Each structure stands twice: as C-alpha cells, then as structure tokens.
C-alpha cells in the first residue's frame, strides 16, 4: 500500500474511535438523566394508575 492509503486508514480509524467515544458519552449522559428523573416518572405513573383504577 502506498502512503496515501495508509494515511486514509489511520485517519478513518481515528474518526471511528472519536465517533465511538462520542456515542458512549451521549449514552452515559442519557442514562444519568434517566436515572435522575426515574423516581419522578414512577410517582407520576403510579398516581395515574391509582387515579384511573
């Protein structure tokens, strides 16, 4: 392989690694937000179920 192809391989691997890291961080923030609001959501759902029953 010539130099241009090796450079493209390295750059694409770096971009893939950055994308994976970004998705991991977004998932972590989403889970943290869900964890924070879960008690409120459960209380609301339970109030709705008891009001409708």
QUICORNOR-V802327 format. One record per residue. N is the residue number from 1. SS is DSSP state (2 for helix, 1 for strand, 0 for the rest). PSI is psi in radians with two decimals (* if undefined). OMEGA is omega as a letter, one per 20 degrees, with the letter a starting at -180 (NA if undefined). Layout:
n ss psi omega
N SS PSI OMEGA
N SS PSI OMEGA
This chain:
n ss psi omega
1 0 2.51 r
2 0 3.08 a
3 2 -0.67 a
4 2 -0.74 r
5 2 -0.68 r
6 2 -0.68 r
7 2 -0.75 r
8 2 -0.68 r
9 2 -0.81 a
10 2 -0.77 r
11 2 -0.73 r
12 2 -0.61 r
13 2 -0.71 r
14 2 -0.72 r
15 2 -0.70 r
16 2 -0.70 r
17 2 -0.74 r
18 2 -0.72 r
19 2 -0.75 r
20 2 -0.71 r
21 2 -0.74 r
22 2 -0.80 r
23 2 -0.63 r
24 2 -0.75 r
25 2 -0.73 r
26 2 -0.73 r
27 2 -0.70 r
28 2 -0.78 r
29 2 -0.67 r
30 2 -0.78 r
31 2 -0.66 r
32 2 -0.73 r
33 2 -0.74 r
34 2 -0.72 r
35 2 -0.64 a
36 2 -0.68 a
37 2 -0.04 a
38 2 -0.80 r
39 2 -0.70 r
40 2 -0.73 r
41 2 -0.76 r
42 2 -0.72 r
43 2 -0.75 r
44 2 -0.78 r
45 2 -0.71 a
46 2 -0.68 r
47 2 -0.67 r
48 2 -0.73 r
49 2 -0.73 a
50 2 -0.53 r
51 2 -0.61 a
52 2 -0.29 a
53 0 * NA
